[in-house]
Amino acid sequence: MYQVDRARNIDTPIAPGDNRTVMIEHAFMLAMLAFVALLVVVQSAVLGYLTYRVWRGGQQTEAMIAATYLEVRRALSQTR
């Protein structure tokens, strides 16, 4: 079995123990890819939750302003 070295344009024989090293490297890269994917999912969930909480806070603030406006309008429109 030969490994192609494209930089020097030569074929070099692969030692019998190199397949294990290659498999370990591939397993490590796969584990890191899974870890990064997990981080992306968790960070997206956190960002989505924070966005939702900010949106809900804005809705509650808007409701308080509307209730205050209606209460003030009602109080000012009453005759004494």
N, C-alpha and C positions, 0 to 999 in steps of 0.2 A: 504494500500500500504506500502511496506517495502523497505528499502534501505539496501543493503548488505555491511557490513563493513568487507572486506576481511582480513584486518590486524589483527583484533581480532576475526574473524570468528563468527560474530554474526549478526543477523538481527535487525535493529532498525526501528521503525515506523517513517514515514515521516509526519511532521506536515502539515496541509492543506495549509499553506502559503508558503511552501518551493518550490512548483512548479513554482511560479512566480520568485523566486530567481534563480532557475535553468535556467529558460527561459532567464532571464536577463543576467546571466553569459554566456549562449550559444550565445546570441546576441552579447555580448561584444567580445567574442572570434572570432565570425564570422567577426565582424567589424575589429578587429585587423588583422585577416588573410587577409582580402581584402586590408587593408592598406599596409601590408607587400608585398603582390602581386603587388600592384600599385607601391611601391618603387622599386621593382625588375625590373618592366617594364620600369620605368623612368630612372633608373640607367643604364640599358642595352642600352636604346636608346641614352643616353648621351655618354656612352662608345663607342658605334658604331659610333656616329657622330665624336667624337674626333679621333678615329682610321681612319676614312675616311679622315678627314682633314690632319692628319699626312701623310697618304699615298699620298694624292694629293700634298702636299708640297714636298714630295720626288720625285714625278713625275715631278713637275715643276723644281726642282733643277736639275734633270737629263737632262731635256730638255735644260736648260740654259748651262749646262756643254757641251752638245753635240754641241749646236750652237756656243759656244765660241771656242771649238776645231776645228770645221769646218772653222770658220772665221780665226783663227790663221793659220791653215794649208794652206788655200787659200792665205793668205797674205805672208807666208813664201815661197810658191812655185812660186810666181811671180818673174820674173827677171827684174832687173832695167836697 
